[in-house]
């Protein structure tokens, strides 16, 4: 039994004759007849009463019809779902990421993905770099964002992300009235200056320039942002992380005139055992490259 046989059977019922069904399907009448005969052999008896003035179903045909139609609907739906999955319109996107990379253009990518592909399942899980790598190794996620540099024999890099770090304070902070500051001003005027472990380079710079006689205050990015929004302290954050705060003027970027180029670097990876990512993941990647344009380097 195949799809063509079921289609011929249904069309004969709908059209009321073999000849009309053949025209509807774009086939010859003998071809339609052969398909029905093959179907009748399979079900073990005639499906139509032949020879009368009006074509009608046998009792066996009437009992078989709803199941044939259900099978056709299921097959049609299945083909459509498979085609949409191959096109990235359906399926599942599972992304593991560092918490500090789950905002900004990451969030805007998800918003666009949901808008353009509403039938996709989108799952995001957060963790530190080692946890992200474990989720990929376990097959729990398709792709993952981790801190760079990152080297693992089982992982393949997909793209490299570089984001400049900005000195940020609350709009009402004393530093906010200054057009620019020097590195030597930060520890005194930050009150306090929040250390964030963005990278080895950033750690070394902060310890070299900021640790003197003051108490060390080291916090995660989300904590630093919350403290800044309360009007406390200064910190280096990425633009994507505080995009809305800058746009709404709750936080303000302060240029540091003698600051070297300090960046937060991350890399998007997948496990090498995955020969090809699902089409839906490729759609996510295309949108992410657009949203993070200017910060992304393809591997």
C-alpha positions in Angstrom: 0.0 0.0 0.0 1.4 3.4 -0.9 0.4 7.0 -1.0 -0.6 7.0 -4.7 -3.0 4.1 -4.2 -4.7 5.9 -1.4 -4.9 9.2 -3.4 -6.5 7.3 -6.3 -9.1 5.7 -4.0 -10.0 9.0 -2.3 -10.3 10.9 -5.5 -12.6 8.3 -7.1 -14.8 8.7 -4.0 -14.7 12.5 -4.2 -15.1 12.8 -8.0 -17.7 10.0 -8.4 -15.9 8.2 -11.3 -12.6 6.7 -12.3 -12.3 9.0 -15.3 -12.9 12.2 -13.3 -10.4 11.1 -10.7 -7.8 10.4 -13.4 -8.2 13.9 -14.7 -8.0 15.4 -11.2 -4.7 13.5 -10.6 -3.3 14.2 -14.1 -3.1 10.4 -14.8 -4.6 8.0 -17.4 -7.7 6.1 -16.3 -5.9 2.7 -16.7 -3.2 3.9 -14.2 -5.9 4.9 -11.7 -7.6 1.5 -12.2 -4.4 -0.4 -11.6 -3.7 1.5 -8.4 -7.2 0.7 -7.1 -6.8 -3.0 -8.1 -3.6 -3.2 -6.2 -5.2 -1.6 -3.2 -8.2 -4.0 -3.4 -5.8 -7.0 -3.4 -4.2 -5.7 -0.3 -7.4 -5.1 1.6 -8.8 -8.4 0.4 -11.9 -7.4 -1.6 -13.5 -4.9 -3.9 -13.8 -1.3 -2.7 -16.3 -0.2 -5.4 -19.5 -1.6 -6.9 -18.9 -1.6 -10.6 -21.3 -1.8 -13.5 -24.2 0.4 -12.1 -25.3 3.7 -13.3 -23.6 5.4 -10.3 -20.3 4.4 -8.8 -20.6 3.5 -5.1 -18.6 2.0 -2.3 -18.9 -1.6 -1.1 -19.4 -2.2 2.6 -15.7 -3.0 2.7 -14.9 0.3 0.9 -17.1 2.3 3.3 -15.3 0.8 6.3 -11.9 1.4 4.8 -12.5 5.0 3.6 -12.0 6.9 6.9 -8.8 5.1 7.6 -7.5 5.8 4.1 -8.3 9.5 4.5 -6.7 9.6 8.0 -3.6 8.0 6.5 -3.5 10.6 3.7 -3.9 13.5 6.2 -1.1 12.0 8.4 1.1 11.5 5.4 0.5 15.0 4.0 1.2 16.5 7.4 4.3 14.4 7.8 5.7 15.4 4.5 4.9 19.1 5.2 6.6 18.9 8.6 9.7 17.1 7.1 10.0 19.8 4.4 9.6 22.6 6.9 12.2 20.9 9.2 14.7 20.7 6.2 14.0 24.4 5.5 14.5 25.4 9.2 10.9 26.4 9.6 10.2 23.7 12.2 12.4 21.8 14.6 14.3 22.7 17.7 17.1 25.1 18.5 18.9 24.4 21.8 21.6 26.9 22.8 23.8 26.9 25.8 25.3 30.2 26.8 27.1 32.2 29.5 24.6 34.3 31.4 26.3 37.5 30.4 25.9 36.6 26.8 22.1 36.0 27.1 21.1 39.6 26.6 21.6 42.2 23.9 21.9 40.9 20.4 21.5 37.3 21.7 18.0 38.3 23.0 17.2 40.2 19.8 18.2 37.2 17.7 15.7 35.0 19.6 13.0 37.7 19.2 13.5 37.7 15.5 13.7 33.9 15.3 10.4 33.6 17.2 8.8 36.2 15.0 9.9 34.7 11.7 9.7 31.0 12.7 6.9 30.7 15.2 6.8 26.9 14.8 10.3 26.4 16.1 11.0 25.2 19.6 13.6 27.5 21.2 15.5 26.4 24.3 18.2 28.4 26.1 20.3 27.0 29.0 22.9 29.0 30.8 26.1 28.0 32.7 29.8 28.8 32.9 32.2 27.7 30.2 32.7 24.2 31.5 29.0 23.6 32.0 28.3 24.7 28.4 31.0 22.3 27.1 29.4 19.5 29.1 25.9 20.3 27.6 27.4 20.0 24.2 29.3 16.8 25.0 26.1 15.2 26.4 24.1 16.2 23.3 21.9 18.4 25.5 22.5 21.5 23.3 23.3 22.0 19.6 25.6 25.0 20.0 27.1 27.0 22.9 28.7 30.3 23.7 31.8 30.1 25.9 34.6 32.5 27.0 37.6 32.8 24.7 40.3 31.6 24.3 38.8 28.2 24.4 40.5 25.0 23.3 38.9 21.5 23.5 39.8 18.6 21.2 36.1 17.6 20.8 34.7 21.1 20.0 34.6 22.9 16.7 34.4 26.8 16.7 31.8 28.4 14.5 32.3 32.1 15.1 34.4 34.4 17.3 32.8 37.3 19.1 34.8 40.4 20.2 33.1 43.2 22.2 34.8 46.3 23.5 34.4 46.9 27.2 33.0 50.3 28.2 33.3 52.2 31.5 29.8 52.7 32.7 28.2 54.6 35.6 24.7 55.6 36.6 23.4 58.7 34.9 23.5 60.5 38.3 26.9 59.3 39.4 29.6 62.0 39.9 31.6 60.6 37.0 28.6 61.1 34.7 29.2 64.8 34.4 32.7 64.4 33.0 33.3 64.1 29.3 36.2 61.8 29.8 38.4 60.5 32.6 41.9 59.0 33.1 42.7 55.6 34.5 44.1 57.2 37.6 40.7 58.7 38.3 38.7 55.5 38.3 39.6 54.0 41.7 39.2 57.3 43.5 36.0 58.5 41.7 34.4 55.1 41.1 33.4 54.7 44.7 33.7 51.7 44.3 35.1 50.3 41.1 33.6 46.9 40.5 36.0 44.2 39.3 34.5 41.8 36.7 36.3 38.7 35.5 35.8 39.3 31.7 39.2 37.9 30.6 42.8 37.3 31.7 43.8 40.5 30.0 41.1 42.4 31.9 42.0 40.8 35.2 45.6 41.8 34.8 44.7 45.4 33.8 42.3 45.8 36.7 44.8 44.5 39.3 47.6 46.6 37.9 45.7 49.9 37.8 43.0 49.5 40.4 44.2 47.5 43.4 45.9 49.9 45.8 44.7 50.5 49.3 41.1 50.0 48.7 38.9 46.9 49.4 38.5 44.6 46.4 34.9 44.4 45.2 34.6 41.7 42.5 31.1 40.8 41.2 29.4 39.1 38.2 28.2 41.3 35.3 24.5 41.0 36.3 25.3 42.1 39.9 27.5 45.0 38.7 24.6 46.2 36.4 22.1 46.1 39.3 24.5 48.0 41.5 25.1 50.6 38.8 21.4 51.1 38.3 21.1 51.8 42.1 23.6 54.6 41.6 26.6 52.8 43.1 30.1 52.5 41.6 31.6 52.1 38.2 32.4 49.1 36.1 33.4 47.9 32.6 30.5 46.2 30.8 29.8 45.3 27.2 27.5 47.5 25.1 25.2 44.5 24.2 24.8 43.7 27.9 23.5 47.2 28.8 22.1 48.3 25.4 18.7 49.2 26.8 20.1 51.0 29.9 22.2 53.2 27.6 19.3 53.8 25.2 17.1 54.8 28.1 19.9 56.9 29.6 19.8 55.1 33.0 23.5 54.3 32.5 26.2 56.4 30.8 29.4 55.5 29.0 32.4 57.5 30.1 35.4 57.5 27.7 38.8 56.7 29.4 41.5 58.6 27.5 44.5 56.4 28.4 42.7 53.0 28.2 44.1 50.3 26.0 41.6 48.3 23.8 40.0 46.0 26.3 37.6 43.4 25.0 35.4 40.6 26.1 36.0 37.7 23.7 33.8 34.6 23.3 33.4 31.8 20.9 30.4 29.8 19.6 31.2 26.1 19.5 29.6 22.8 18.7 30.7 19.2 19.3 32.7 17.8 16.4 30.7 14.5 16.4 27.8 16.5 14.9 28.3 16.3 11.1 25.6 18.7 10.3 23.6 21.0 12.5 19.8 21.1 12.1 18.5 23.6 9.6 16.8 25.5 12.4 20.2 26.1 14.1 21.6 27.5 10.8 18.7 29.9 10.7 19.6 31.0 14.3 23.2 31.5 13.2 22.3 33.6 10.2 20.1 35.9 12.3 22.8 36.1 15.1 25.4 37.2 12.6 23.1 39.9 11.4 22.3 41.1 15.0 25.9 41.0 16.1 27.3 42.5 12.9 30.6 44.3 13.5 31.4 42.1 16.5 31.5 38.7 14.8 34.4 36.9 13.0 33.5 33.6 11.3 35.9 30.7 12.0 
